[in-house]
């Protein structure tokens, strides 16, 4: 036998369903906001470790299959990138002008878009300033965010 409901009962059920949906959405948005902040924090940690030449921190932040493409088209693997920071290449400054992140793959991947001012030098050479737009692709694996791709483009100073 089919149960019948009054208009008031139907309205109340619809209201409860709507409220449940809204509360669930708010919880998801809050979780997404926390994840976005975690990705931005990882990106800032990359910048800090790069400037400091902190190989141990970079080992944790960079994925094993990293593809790092510089603004001049030169491409590094994780090993080359970390080794260069210990020897030939020095980052003196990475200063963000903007930093945004979007989540993908149910929050397990993120794309960071940023603009920043970089100062770098080759061993014994002059410091070069660059104004760059860059994209970072991060994945959440091994319990942490890891950078899998970097691509930068030189902007007018």
N, CA, C and O atoms as a GROMACS GRO file, in nm:
protein
  628
    1UNK      N    1   0.084  -0.116   0.000
    1UNK     CA    2   0.000   0.000   0.000
    1UNK      C    3   0.089   0.124   0.000
    1UNK      O    4   0.189   0.130   0.072
    2UNK      N    5   0.053   0.218  -0.078
    2UNK     CA    6   0.130   0.340  -0.093
    2UNK      C    7   0.090   0.440   0.014
    2UNK      O    8  -0.028   0.465   0.038
    3UNK      N    9   0.192   0.499   0.079
    3UNK     CA   10   0.166   0.597   0.183
    3UNK      C   11   0.143   0.733   0.120
    3UNK      O   12   0.211   0.769   0.023
    4UNK      N   13   0.048   0.807   0.172
    4UNK     CA   14   0.023   0.941   0.119
    4UNK      C   15   0.070   1.044   0.222
    4UNK      O   16   0.066   1.021   0.343
    5UNK      N   17   0.115   1.156   0.171
    5UNK     CA   18   0.166   1.264   0.254
    5UNK      C   19   0.086   1.391   0.227
    5UNK      O   20   0.038   1.414   0.116
    6UNK      N   21   0.073   1.470   0.330
    6UNK     CA   22   0.006   1.599   0.314
    6UNK      C   23   0.102   1.697   0.248
    6UNK      O   24   0.223   1.672   0.241
    7UNK      N   25   0.048   1.807   0.199
    7UNK     CA   26   0.132   1.910   0.137
    7UNK      C   27   0.236   1.961   0.236
    7UNK      O   28   0.350   1.986   0.197
    8UNK      N   29   0.198   1.978   0.360
    8UNK     CA   30   0.290   2.026   0.463
    8UNK      C   31   0.404   1.928   0.486
    8UNK      O   32   0.520   1.968   0.500
    9UNK      N   33   0.371   1.797   0.488
    9UNK     CA   34   0.475   1.696   0.507
    9UNK      C   35   0.571   1.692   0.388
    9UNK      O   36   0.692   1.677   0.406
   10UNK      N   37   0.517   1.706   0.269
   10UNK     CA   38   0.601   1.707   0.148
   10UNK      C   39   0.693   1.829   0.150
   10UNK      O   40   0.812   1.820   0.119
   11UNK      N   41   0.637   1.943   0.187
   11UNK     CA   42   0.717   2.066   0.195
   11UNK      C   43   0.829   2.050   0.297
   11UNK      O   44   0.942   2.092   0.273
   12UNK      N   45   0.798   1.990   0.411
   12UNK     CA   46   0.898   1.970   0.515
   12UNK      C   47   1.008   1.875   0.467
   12UNK      O   48   1.126   1.899   0.493
   13UNK      N   49   0.971   1.766   0.398
   13UNK     CA   50   1.071   1.673   0.345
   13UNK      C   51   1.160   1.742   0.242
   13UNK      O   52   1.281   1.721   0.239
   14UNK      N   53   1.100   1.824   0.158
   14UNK     CA   54   1.177   1.896   0.056
   14UNK      C   55   1.273   1.994   0.123
   14UNK      O   56   1.388   2.008   0.081
   15UNK      N   57   1.226   2.061   0.227
   15UNK     CA   58   1.309   2.157   0.300
   15UNK      C   59   1.428   2.085   0.366
   15UNK      O   60   1.541   2.133   0.361
   16UNK      N   61   1.399   1.970   0.429
   16UNK     CA   62   1.507   1.893   0.493
   16UNK      C   63   1.610   1.847   0.389
   16UNK      O   64   1.730   1.853   0.414
   17UNK      N   65   1.562   1.801   0.274
   17UNK     CA   66   1.652   1.756   0.168
   17UNK      C   67   1.738   1.872   0.118
   17UNK      O   68   1.858   1.857   0.097
   18UNK      N   69   1.675   1.987   0.098
   18UNK     CA   70   1.746   2.106   0.053
   18UNK      C   71   1.851   2.149   0.155
   18UNK      O   72   1.965   2.180   0.118
   19UNK      N   73   1.814   2.151   0.282
   19UNK     CA   74   1.908   2.190   0.388
   19UNK      C   75   2.025   2.092   0.396
   19UNK      O   76   2.140   2.133   0.412
   20UNK      N   77   1.995   1.963   0.384
   20UNK     CA   78   2.101   1.863   0.385
   20UNK      C   79   2.198   1.887   0.270
   20UNK      O   80   2.319   1.882   0.287
   21UNK      N   81   2.143   1.913   0.152
   21UNK     CA   82   2.226   1.940   0.034
   21UNK      C   83   2.312   2.064   0.053
   21UNK      O   84   2.430   2.064   0.018
   22UNK      N   85   2.253   2.169   0.108
   22UNK     CA   86   2.327   2.293   0.131
   22UNK      C   87   2.439   2.273   0.233
   22UNK      O   88   2.551   2.319   0.213
   23UNK      N   89   2.408   2.203   0.341
   23UNK     CA   90   2.510   2.177   0.443
   23UNK      C   91   2.623   2.090   0.388
   23UNK      O   92   2.740   2.113   0.418
   24UNK      N   93   2.587   1.992   0.307
   24UNK     CA   94   2.689   1.907   0.245
   24UNK      C   95   2.777   1.989   0.152
   24UNK      O   96   2.899   1.972   0.150
   25UNK      N   97   2.715   2.078   0.075
   25UNK     CA   98   2.791   2.165  -0.016
   25UNK      C   99   2.884   2.256   0.061
   25UNK      O  100   2.999   2.276   0.020
   26UNK      N  101   2.837   2.311   0.171
   26UNK     CA  102   2.921   2.399   0.254
   26UNK      C  103   3.041   2.322   0.308
   26UNK      O  104   3.153   2.373   0.310
   27UNK      N  105   3.017   2.200   0.352
   27UNK     CA  106   3.127   2.118   0.404
   27UNK      C  107   3.229   2.088   0.294
   27UNK      O  108   3.349   2.092   0.319
   28UNK      N  109   3.180   2.059   0.173
   28UNK     CA  110   3.272   2.033   0.062
   28UNK      C  111   3.350   2.158   0.025
   28UNK      O  112   3.470   2.150  -0.002
   29UNK      N  113   3.284   2.273   0.023
   29UNK     CA  114   3.352   2.398  -0.008
   29UNK      C  115   3.460   2.429   0.096
   29UNK      O  116   3.569   2.474   0.061
   30UNK      N  117   3.430   2.404   0.222
   30UNK     CA  118   3.528   2.427   0.328
   30UNK      C  119   3.647   2.333   0.310
   30UNK      O  120   3.762   2.374   0.326
   31UNK      N  121   3.620   2.207   0.277
   31UNK     CA  122   3.727   2.110   0.255
   31UNK      C  123   3.810   2.152   0.134
   31UNK      O  124   3.933   2.145   0.138
   32UNK      N  125   3.744   2.197   0.026
   32UNK     CA  126   3.816   2.244  -0.092
   32UNK      C  127   3.903   2.364  -0.059
   32UNK      O  128   4.017   2.373  -0.104
   33UNK      N  129   3.851   2.457   0.020
   33UNK     CA  130   3.928   2.576   0.057
   33UNK      C  131   4.053   2.536   0.136
   33UNK      O  132   4.160   2.594   0.115
   34UNK      N  133   4.040   2.439   0.225
   34UNK     CA  134   4.157   2.391   0.302
   34UNK      C  135   4.258   2.325   0.209
   34UNK      O  136   4.379   2.343   0.226
   35UNK      N  137   4.209   2.250   0.112
   35UNK     CA  138   4.299   2.182   0.018
   35UNK      C  139   4.370   2.284  -0.071
   35UNK      O  140   4.490   2.271  -0.096
   36UNK      N  141   4.297   2.384  -0.118
   36UNK     CA  142   4.358   2.490  -0.198
   36UNK      C  143   4.468   2.559  -0.119
   36UNK      O  144   4.576   2.586  -0.172
   37UNK      N  145   4.442   2.588   0.008
   37UNK     CA  146   4.545   2.651   0.092
   37UNK      C  147   4.665   2.560   0.111
   37UNK      O  148   4.779   2.607   0.117
   38UNK      N  149   4.642   2.428   0.122
   38UNK     CA  150   4.753   2.334   0.135
   38UNK      C  151   4.839   2.333   0.009
   38UNK      O  152   4.962   2.326   0.017
   39UNK      N  153   4.775   2.342  -0.107
   39UNK     CA  154   4.849   2.346  -0.234
   39UNK      C  155   4.930   2.475  -0.243
   39UNK      O  156   5.048   2.473  -0.280
   40UNK      N  157   4.868   2.588  -0.208
   40UNK     CA  158   4.940   2.716  -0.211
   40UNK      C  159   5.058   2.714  -0.114
   40UNK      O  160   5.164   2.767  -0.143
   41UNK      N  161   5.038   2.652   0.000
   41UNK     CA  162   5.145   2.639   0.099
   41UNK      C  163   5.260   2.555   0.043
   41UNK      O  164   5.377   2.588   0.063
   42UNK      N  165   5.226   2.447  -0.028
   42UNK     CA  166   5.329   2.364  -0.090
   42UNK      C  167   5.405   2.444  -0.196
   42UNK      O  168   5.526   2.430  -0.209
   43UNK      N  169   5.332   2.527  -0.271
   43UNK     CA  170   5.398   2.608  -0.373
   43UNK      C  171   5.495   2.708  -0.309
   43UNK      O  172   5.606   2.727  -0.358
   44UNK      N  173   5.452   2.770  -0.202
   44UNK     CA  174   5.540   2.864  -0.132
   44UNK      C  175   5.661   2.790  -0.072
   44UNK      O  176   5.772   2.843  -0.069
   45UNK      N  177   5.638   2.668  -0.026
   45UNK     CA  178   5.749   2.587   0.028
   45UNK      C  179   5.850   2.554  -0.083
   45UNK      O  180   5.970   2.553  -0.059
   46UNK      N  181   5.799   2.527  -0.205
   46UNK     CA  182   5.889   2.505  -0.320
   46UNK      C  183   5.975   2.629  -0.342
   46UNK      O  184   6.097   2.618  -0.358
   47UNK      N  185   5.912   2.748  -0.344
   47UNK     CA  186   5.987   2.872  -0.367
   47UNK      C  187   6.094   2.891  -0.260
   47UNK      O  188   6.208   2.925  -0.289
   48UNK      N  189   6.055   2.870  -0.136
   48UNK     CA  190   6.148   2.887  -0.024
   48UNK      C  191   6.264   2.788  -0.034
   48UNK      O  192   6.380   2.827  -0.017
   49UNK      N  193   6.234   2.661  -0.060
   49UNK     CA  194   6.338   2.559  -0.070
   49UNK      C  195   6.429   2.585  -0.190
   49UNK      O  196   6.550   2.560  -0.184
   50UNK      N  197   6.372   2.636  -0.300
   50UNK     CA  198   6.451   2.667  -0.418
   50UNK      C  199   6.549   2.780  -0.390
   50UNK      O  200   6.666   2.771  -0.426
   51UNK      N  201   6.502   2.886  -0.325
   51UNK     CA  202   6.589   2.999  -0.292
   51UNK      C  203   6.698   2.956  -0.193
   51UNK      O  204   6.813   2.999  -0.204
   52UNK      N  205   6.663   2.873  -0.098
   52UNK     CA  206   6.761   2.826   0.002
   52UNK      C  207   6.853   2.716  -0.053
   52UNK      O  208   6.955   2.684   0.008
   53UNK      N  209   6.815   2.658  -0.168
   53UNK     CA  210   6.891   2.545  -0.219
   53UNK      C  211   6.878   2.424  -0.130
   53UNK      O  212   6.972   2.345  -0.117
   54UNK      N  213   6.762   2.408  -0.067
   54UNK     CA  214   6.737   2.302   0.031
   54UNK      C  215   6.700   2.172  -0.040
   54UNK      O  216   6.583   2.145  -0.066
   55UNK      N  217   6.802   2.092  -0.070
   55UNK     CA  218   6.782   1.968  -0.144
   55UNK      C  219   6.689   1.871  -0.071
   55UNK      O  220   6.608   1.804  -0.135
   56UNK      N  221   6.700   1.862   0.061
   56UNK     CA  222   6.615   1.769   0.137
   56UNK      C  223   6.468   1.807   0.124
   56UNK      O  224   6.383   1.721   0.103
   57UNK      N  225   6.438   1.935   0.137
   57UNK     CA  226   6.298   1.980   0.123
   57UNK      C  227   6.249   1.955  -0.019
   57UNK      O  228   6.136   1.911  -0.039
   58UNK      N  229   6.334   1.983  -0.118
   58UNK     CA  230   6.293   1.963  -0.257
   58UNK      C  231   6.271   1.815  -0.289
   58UNK      O  232   6.185   1.782  -0.370
   59UNK      N  233   6.347   1.726  -0.227
   59UNK     CA  234   6.326   1.582  -0.249
   59UNK      C  235   6.183   1.543  -0.212
   59UNK      O  236   6.124   1.457  -0.277
   60UNK      N  237   6.128   1.605  -0.107
   60UNK     CA  238   5.991   1.576  -0.065
   60UNK      C  239   5.887   1.648  -0.150
   60UNK      O  240   5.778   1.595  -0.173
   61UNK      N  241   5.920   1.767  -0.195
   61UNK     CA  242   5.822   1.850  -0.269
   61UNK      C  243   5.812   1.815  -0.417
   61UNK      O  244   5.707   1.838  -0.478
   62UNK      N  245   5.916   1.760  -0.475
   62UNK     CA  246   5.918   1.731  -0.617
   62UNK      C  247   5.890   1.583  -0.642
   62UNK      O  248   5.948   1.496  -0.578
   63UNK      N  249   5.801   1.556  -0.737
   63UNK     CA  250   5.770   1.418  -0.774
   63UNK      C  251   5.890   1.359  -0.849
   63UNK      O  252   5.967   1.431  -0.912
   64UNK      N  253   5.903   1.228  -0.841
   64UNK     CA  254   6.014   1.160  -0.908
   64UNK      C  255   6.016   1.181  -1.058
   64UNK      O  256   6.123   1.180  -1.119
   65UNK      N  257   5.899   1.199  -1.118
   65UNK     CA  258   5.891   1.216  -1.263
   65UNK      C  259   5.870   1.363  -1.304
   65UNK      O  260   5.809   1.391  -1.407
   66UNK      N  261   5.920   1.455  -1.221
   66UNK     CA  262   5.907   1.598  -1.248
   66UNK      C  263   5.958   1.635  -1.387
   66UNK      O  264   6.062   1.588  -1.432
   67UNK      N  265   5.881   1.721  -1.455
   67UNK     CA  266   5.926   1.788  -1.576
   67UNK      C  267   5.926   1.937  -1.545
   67UNK      O  268   5.820   1.996  -1.523
   68UNK      N  269   6.044   1.997  -1.544
   68UNK     CA  270   6.060   2.138  -1.506
   68UNK      C  271   6.111   2.213  -1.628
   68UNK      O  272   6.228   2.202  -1.663
   69UNK      N  273   6.023   2.290  -1.692
   69UNK     CA  274   6.060   2.364  -1.812
   69UNK      C  275   6.078   2.511  -1.778
   69UNK      O  276   5.984   2.580  -1.737
   70UNK      N  277   6.201   2.559  -1.796
   70UNK     CA  278   6.236   2.698  -1.768
   70UNK      C  279   6.183   2.790  -1.878
   70UNK      O  280   6.141   2.743  -1.984
   71UNK      N  281   6.185   2.920  -1.852
   71UNK     CA  282   6.132   3.018  -1.948
   71UNK      C  283   6.214   3.023  -2.078
   71UNK      O  284   6.166   3.074  -2.179
   72UNK      N  285   6.337   2.971  -2.075
   72UNK     CA  286   6.419   2.967  -2.197
   72UNK      C  287   6.400   2.838  -2.276
   72UNK      O  288   6.466   2.817  -2.378
   73UNK      N  289   6.311   2.750  -2.228
   73UNK     CA  290   6.284   2.625  -2.296
   73UNK      C  291   6.365   2.508  -2.244
   73UNK      O  292   6.336   2.393  -2.279
   74UNK      N  293   6.464   2.533  -2.163
   74UNK     CA  294   6.546   2.426  -2.104
   74UNK      C  295   6.458   2.342  -2.011
   74UNK      O  296   6.378   2.396  -1.935
   75UNK      N  297   6.473   2.211  -2.019
   75UNK     CA  298   6.391   2.121  -1.937
   75UNK      C  299   6.480   2.039  -1.844
   75UNK      O  300   6.581   1.983  -1.886
   76UNK      N  301   6.439   2.034  -1.718
   76UNK     CA  302   6.511   1.957  -1.616
   76UNK      C  303   6.424   1.842  -1.565
   76UNK      O  304   6.301   1.851  -1.562
   77UNK      N  305   6.491   1.735  -1.525
   77UNK     CA  306   6.428   1.631  -1.445
   77UNK      C  307   6.444   1.672  -1.299
   77UNK      O  308   6.507   1.773  -1.269
   78UNK      N  309   6.387   1.595  -1.209
   78UNK     CA  310   6.404   1.624  -1.067
   78UNK      C  311   6.552   1.623  -1.030
   78UNK      O  312   6.600   1.714  -0.963
   79UNK      N  313   6.624   1.521  -1.073
   79UNK     CA  314   6.766   1.509  -1.038
   79UNK      C  315   6.845   1.627  -1.090
   79UNK      O  316   6.925   1.685  -1.016
   80UNK      N  317   6.824   1.665  -1.214
   80UNK     CA  318   6.898   1.778  -1.272
   80UNK      C  319   6.864   1.907  -1.198
   80UNK      O  320   6.953   1.986  -1.168
   81UNK      N  321   6.736   1.928  -1.169
   81UNK     CA  322   6.693   2.051  -1.100
   81UNK      C  323   6.761   2.061  -0.964
   81UNK      O  324   6.819   2.165  -0.931
   82UNK      N  325   6.754   1.956  -0.885
   82UNK     CA  326   6.812   1.958  -0.750
   82UNK      C  327   6.965   1.969  -0.758
   82UNK      O  328   7.026   2.045  -0.683
   83UNK      N  329   7.027   1.894  -0.849
   83UNK     CA  330   7.173   1.901  -0.865
   83UNK      C  331   7.219   2.041  -0.906
   83UNK      O  332   7.320   2.090  -0.857
   84UNK      N  333   7.145   2.105  -0.997
   84UNK     CA  334   7.181   2.240  -1.041
   84UNK      C  335   7.177   2.340  -0.926
   84UNK      O  336   7.260   2.430  -0.918
   85UNK      N  337   7.081   2.324  -0.836
   85UNK     CA  338   7.071   2.416  -0.722
   85UNK      C  339   7.188   2.398  -0.625
   85UNK      O  340   7.223   2.490  -0.551
   86UNK      N  341   7.246   2.279  -0.626
   86UNK     CA  342   7.361   2.253  -0.540
   86UNK      C  343   7.492   2.299  -0.605
   86UNK      O  344   7.597   2.302  -0.541
   87UNK      N  345   7.484   2.336  -0.734
   87UNK     CA  346   7.607   2.372  -0.803
   87UNK      C  347   7.595   2.494  -0.892
   87UNK      O  348   7.625   2.606  -0.849
   88UNK      N  349   7.552   2.473  -1.014
   88UNK     CA  350   7.560   2.576  -1.118
   88UNK      C  351   7.457   2.688  -1.106
   88UNK      O  352   7.487   2.802  -1.142
   89UNK      N  353   7.338   2.661  -1.058
   89UNK     CA  354   7.231   2.760  -1.061
   89UNK      C  355   7.195   2.805  -0.920
   89UNK      O  356   7.187   2.723  -0.828
   90UNK      N  357   7.173   2.934  -0.904
   90UNK     CA  358   7.132   2.989  -0.775
   90UNK      C  359   7.009   3.078  -0.797
   90UNK      O  360   7.008   3.165  -0.883
   91UNK      N  361   6.906   3.052  -0.716
   91UNK     CA  362   6.789   3.140  -0.712
   91UNK      C  363   6.807   3.232  -0.592
   91UNK      O  364   6.816   3.186  -0.478
   92UNK      N  365   6.813   3.361  -0.617
   92UNK     CA  366   6.832   3.458  -0.509
   92UNK      C  367   6.698   3.506  -0.453
   92UNK      O  368   6.688   3.543  -0.336
   93UNK      N  369   6.596   3.505  -0.539
   93UNK     CA  370   6.465   3.555  -0.495
   93UNK      C  371   6.356   3.496  -0.583
   93UNK      O  372   6.370   3.487  -0.705
   94UNK      N  373   6.246   3.457  -0.519
   94UNK     CA  374   6.120   3.426  -0.586
   94UNK      C  375   6.013   3.498  -0.506
   94UNK      O  376   5.988   3.465  -0.390
   95UNK      N  377   5.952   3.596  -0.567
   95UNK     CA  378   5.852   3.678  -0.498
   95UNK      C  379   5.722   3.674  -0.579
   95UNK      O  380   5.717   3.718  -0.694
   96UNK      N  381   5.618   3.622  -0.517
   96UNK     CA  382   5.488   3.610  -0.584
   96UNK      C  383   5.419   3.745  -0.597
   96UNK      O  384   5.417   3.825  -0.503
   97UNK      N  385   5.362   3.770  -0.714
   97UNK     CA  386   5.271   3.883  -0.733
   97UNK      C  387   5.127   3.833  -0.730
   97UNK      O  388   5.036   3.903  -0.686
   98UNK      N  389   5.108   3.710  -0.776
   98UNK     CA  390   4.976   3.645  -0.767
   98UNK      C  391   4.998   3.495  -0.756
   98UNK      O  392   5.099   3.442  -0.802
   99UNK      N  393   4.903   3.429  -0.693
   99UNK     CA  394   4.911   3.284  -0.672
   99UNK      C  395   4.769   3.231  -0.659
   99UNK      O  396   4.699   3.262  -0.562
  100UNK      N  397   4.726   3.152  -0.757
  100UNK     CA  398   4.592   3.093  -0.756
  100UNK      C  399   4.604   2.943  -0.776
  100UNK      O  400   4.699   2.895  -0.838
  101UNK      N  401   4.507   2.869  -0.722
  101UNK     CA  402   4.508   2.723  -0.738
  101UNK      C  403   4.366   2.674  -0.765
  101UNK      O  404   4.270   2.726  -0.709
  102UNK      N  405   4.356   2.573  -0.851
  102UNK     CA  406   4.229   2.506  -0.880
  102UNK      C  407   4.250   2.356  -0.862
  102UNK      O  408   4.355   2.301  -0.896
  103UNK      N  409   4.149   2.291  -0.806
  103UNK     CA  410   4.158   2.148  -0.779
  103UNK      C  411   4.095   2.066  -0.891
  103UNK      O  412   4.001   2.110  -0.957
  104UNK      N  413   4.149   1.946  -0.912
  104UNK     CA  414   4.098   1.852  -1.011
  104UNK      C  415   4.106   1.711  -0.952
  104UNK      O  416   4.164   1.691  -0.845
  105UNK      N  417   4.048   1.616  -1.022
  105UNK     CA  418   4.056   1.474  -0.985
  105UNK      C  419   4.018   1.451  -0.839
  105UNK      O  420   4.092   1.390  -0.762
  106UNK      N  421   3.900   1.502  -0.803
  106UNK     CA  422   3.848   1.487  -0.666
  106UNK      C  423   3.944   1.540  -0.560
  106UNK      O  424   3.951   1.486  -0.450
  107UNK      N  425   4.016   1.645  -0.593
  107UNK     CA  426   4.106   1.707  -0.496
  107UNK      C  427   4.243   1.643  -0.486
  107UNK      O  428   4.321   1.679  -0.398
  108UNK      N  429   4.275   1.549  -0.576
  108UNK     CA  430   4.406   1.484  -0.572
  108UNK      C  431   4.506   1.545  -0.670
  108UNK      O  432   4.621   1.502  -0.677
  109UNK      N  433   4.461   1.644  -0.746
  109UNK     CA  434   4.549   1.715  -0.839
  109UNK      C  435   4.512   1.862  -0.835
  109UNK      O  436   4.398   1.898  -0.808
  110UNK      N  437   4.610   1.947  -0.862
  110UNK     CA  438   4.586   2.091  -0.860
  110UNK      C  439   4.673   2.158  -0.964
  110UNK      O  440   4.785   2.115  -0.992
  111UNK      N  441   4.619   2.266  -1.020
  111UNK     CA  442   4.696   2.351  -1.110
  111UNK      C  443   4.710   2.487  -1.044
  111UNK      O  444   4.612   2.551  -1.007
  112UNK      N  445   4.834   2.529  -1.029
  112UNK     CA  446   4.865   2.661  -0.973
  112UNK      C  447   4.904   2.752  -1.088
  112UNK      O  448   4.987   2.715  -1.172
  113UNK      N  449   4.845   2.869  -1.092
  113UNK     CA  450   4.887   2.972  -1.187
  113UNK      C  451   4.939   3.089  -1.104
  113UNK      O  452   4.876   3.130  -1.007
  114UNK      N  453   5.054   3.141  -1.145
  114UNK     CA  454   5.117   3.245  -1.064
  114UNK      C  455   5.198   3.340  -1.152
  114UNK      O  456   5.236   3.307  -1.265
  115UNK      N  457   5.222   3.456  -1.097
  115UNK     CA  458   5.313   3.554  -1.156
  115UNK      C  459   5.410   3.592  -1.046
  115UNK      O  460   5.371   3.612  -0.931
  116UNK      N  461   5.536   3.602  -1.082
  116UNK     CA  462   5.635   3.637  -0.981
  116UNK      C  463   5.760   3.698  -1.039
  116UNK      O  464   5.783   3.697  -1.160
  117UNK      N  465   5.839   3.751  -0.949
  117UNK     CA  466   5.969   3.810  -0.985
  117UNK      C  467   6.078   3.715  -0.933
  117UNK      O  468   6.081   3.680  -0.815
  118UNK      N  469   6.165   3.677  -1.023
  118UNK     CA  470   6.272   3.583  -0.993
  118UNK      C  471   6.406   3.654  -1.012
  118UNK      O  472   6.421   3.738  -1.100
  119UNK      N  473   6.502   3.619  -0.929
  119UNK     CA  474   6.640   3.661  -0.949
  119UNK      C  475   6.725   3.535  -0.942
  119UNK      O  476   6.722   3.462  -0.843
  120UNK      N  477   6.801   3.511  -1.048
  120UNK     CA  478   6.882   3.390  -1.058
  120UNK      C  479   7.022   3.425  -1.108
  120UNK      O  480   7.044   3.532  -1.163
  121UNK      N  481   7.113   3.332  -1.089
  121UNK     CA  482   7.246   3.347  -1.149
  121UNK      C  483   7.302   3.208  -1.176
  121UNK      O  484   7.265   3.109  -1.112
  122UNK      N  485   7.393   3.204  -1.270
  122UNK     CA  486   7.472   3.084  -1.294
  122UNK      C  487   7.600   3.101  -1.212
  122UNK      O  488   7.641   3.214  -1.186
  123UNK      N  489   7.661   2.994  -1.173
  123UNK     CA  490   7.780   2.999  -1.086
  123UNK      C  491   7.881   3.104  -1.137
  123UNK      O  492   7.930   3.096  -1.249
  124UNK      N  493   7.909   3.201  -1.049
  124UNK     CA  494   8.006   3.303  -1.081
  124UNK      C  495   7.957   3.413  -1.173
  124UNK      O  496   8.031   3.507  -1.203
  125UNK      N  497   7.833   3.403  -1.219
  125UNK     CA  498   7.781   3.501  -1.314
  125UNK      C  499   7.698   3.609  -1.247
  125UNK      O  500   7.675   3.605  -1.126
  126UNK      N  501   7.652   3.706  -1.327
  126UNK     CA  502   7.570   3.814  -1.273
  126UNK      C  503   7.430   3.766  -1.238
  126UNK      O  504   7.383   3.664  -1.289
  127UNK      N  505   7.365   3.841  -1.151
  127UNK     CA  506   7.226   3.810  -1.114
  127UNK      C  507   7.134   3.862  -1.224
  127UNK      O  508   7.145   3.978  -1.266
  128UNK      N  509   7.045   3.776  -1.270
  128UNK     CA  510   6.949   3.812  -1.374
  128UNK      C  511   6.810   3.819  -1.313
  128UNK      O  512   6.768   3.728  -1.241
  129UNK      N  513   6.738   3.926  -1.344
  129UNK     CA  514   6.601   3.942  -1.297
  129UNK      C  515   6.506   3.896  -1.406
  129UNK      O  516   6.529   3.920  -1.525
  130UNK      N  517   6.400   3.830  -1.366
  130UNK     CA  518   6.298   3.785  -1.461
  130UNK      C  519   6.160   3.802  -1.400
  130UNK      O  520   6.138   3.774  -1.282
  131UNK      N  521   6.068   3.849  -1.481
  131UNK     CA  522   5.928   3.861  -1.444
  131UNK      C  523   5.859   3.746  -1.516
  131UNK      O  524   5.852   3.745  -1.639
  132UNK      N  525   5.807   3.649  -1.441
  132UNK     CA  526   5.757   3.525  -1.502
  132UNK      C  527   5.611   3.497  -1.466
  132UNK      O  528   5.566   3.525  -1.355
  133UNK      N  529   5.540   3.442  -1.563
  133UNK     CA  530   5.411   3.377  -1.539
  133UNK      C  531   5.443   3.228  -1.541
  133UNK      O  532   5.512   3.180  -1.631
  134UNK      N  533   5.393   3.155  -1.443
  134UNK     CA  534   5.423   3.012  -1.442
  134UNK      C  535   5.303   2.929  -1.398
  134UNK      O  536   5.212   2.976  -1.330
  135UNK      N  537   5.308   2.806  -1.442
  135UNK     CA  538   5.205   2.707  -1.409
  135UNK      C  539   5.274   2.590  -1.339
  135UNK      O  540   5.377   2.541  -1.385
  136UNK      N  541   5.216   2.548  -1.229
  136UNK     CA  542   5.262   2.428  -1.158
  136UNK      C  543   5.148   2.328  -1.154
  136UNK      O  544   5.033   2.364  -1.129
  137UNK      N  545   5.180   2.204  -1.178
  137UNK     CA  546   5.084   2.095  -1.161
  137UNK      C  547   5.129   2.015  -1.040
  137UNK      O  548   5.241   1.964  -1.035
  138UNK      N  549   5.040   2.004  -0.943
  138UNK     CA  550   5.067   1.932  -0.818
  138UNK      C  551   4.977   1.809  -0.811
  138UNK      O  552   4.862   1.814  -0.854
  139UNK      N  553   5.029   1.700  -0.756
  139UNK     CA  554   4.946   1.583  -0.727
  139UNK      C  555   4.965   1.546  -0.580
  139UNK      O  556   5.071   1.565  -0.521
  140UNK      N  557   4.858   1.491  -0.524
  140UNK     CA  558   4.865   1.447  -0.385
  140UNK      C  559   4.896   1.299  -0.386
  140UNK      O  560   4.813   1.216  -0.425
  141UNK      N  561   5.017   1.265  -0.345
  141UNK     CA  562   5.059   1.125  -0.339
  141UNK      C  563   5.156   1.108  -0.223
  141UNK      O  564   5.222   1.203  -0.180
  142UNK      N  565   5.163   0.987  -0.174
  142UNK     CA  566   5.251   0.957  -0.060
  142UNK      C  567   5.220   1.047   0.059
  142UNK      O  568   5.308   1.080   0.138
  143UNK      N  569   5.092   1.087   0.071
  143UNK     CA  570   5.048   1.167   0.185
  143UNK      C  571   5.087   1.314   0.180
  143UNK      O  572   5.074   1.385   0.279
  144UNK      N  573   5.136   1.359   0.065
  144UNK     CA  574   5.176   1.501   0.055
  144UNK      C  575   5.158   1.550  -0.089
  144UNK      O  576   5.141   1.471  -0.182
  145UNK      N  577   5.164   1.682  -0.104
  145UNK     CA  578   5.157   1.744  -0.236
  145UNK      C  579   5.296   1.743  -0.299
  145UNK      O  580   5.394   1.781  -0.236
  146UNK      N  581   5.301   1.700  -0.426
  146UNK     CA  582   5.428   1.695  -0.498
  146UNK      C  583   5.412   1.762  -0.634
  146UNK      O  584   5.313   1.743  -0.704
  147UNK      N  585   5.512   1.840  -0.669
  147UNK     CA  586   5.515   1.911  -0.797
  147UNK      C  587   5.555   1.814  -0.907
  147UNK      O  588   5.662   1.752  -0.900
  148UNK      N  589   5.470   1.801  -1.010
  148UNK     CA  590   5.501   1.711  -1.122
  148UNK      C  591   5.538   1.787  -1.249
  148UNK      O  592   5.602   1.731  -1.338
  149UNK      N  593   5.497   1.914  -1.258
  149UNK     CA  594   5.530   1.991  -1.378
  149UNK      C  595   5.539   2.139  -1.347
  149UNK      O  596   5.462   2.194  -1.268
  150UNK      N  597   5.637   2.203  -1.411
  150UNK     CA  598   5.657   2.348  -1.404
  150UNK      C  599   5.678   2.396  -1.546
  150UNK      O  600   5.754   2.336  -1.622
  151UNK      N  601   5.610   2.506  -1.581
  151UNK     CA  602   5.631   2.571  -1.711
  151UNK      C  603   5.625   2.720  -1.687
  151UNK      O  604   5.530   2.769  -1.625
  152UNK      N  605   5.724   2.793  -1.734
  152UNK     CA  606   5.725   2.937  -1.713
  152UNK      C  607   5.740   3.012  -1.844
  152UNK      O  608   5.792   2.961  -1.943
  153UNK      N  609   5.693   3.136  -1.841
  153UNK     CA  610   5.696   3.224  -1.957
  153UNK      C  611   5.743   3.360  -1.911
  153UNK      O  612   5.692   3.415  -1.813
  154UNK      N  613   5.839   3.414  -1.981
  154UNK     CA  614   5.894   3.545  -1.946
  154UNK      C  615   5.794   3.654  -1.985
  154UNK      O  616   5.740   3.655  -2.096
  155UNK      N  617   5.771   3.747  -1.890
  155UNK     CA  618   5.686   3.863  -1.912
  155UNK      C  619   5.774   3.987  -1.924
  155UNK      O  620   5.889   3.986  -1.882
  156UNK      N  621   5.719   4.094  -1.982
  156UNK     CA  622   5.798   4.218  -1.984
  156UNK      C  623   5.825   4.264  -1.841
  156UNK      O  624   5.738   4.253  -1.755
  157UNK      N  625   5.944   4.316  -1.816
  157UNK     CA  626   5.976   4.366  -1.683
  157UNK      C  627   5.899   4.493  -1.659
  157UNK      O  628   5.911   4.553  -1.552
   0.00000   0.00000   0.00000
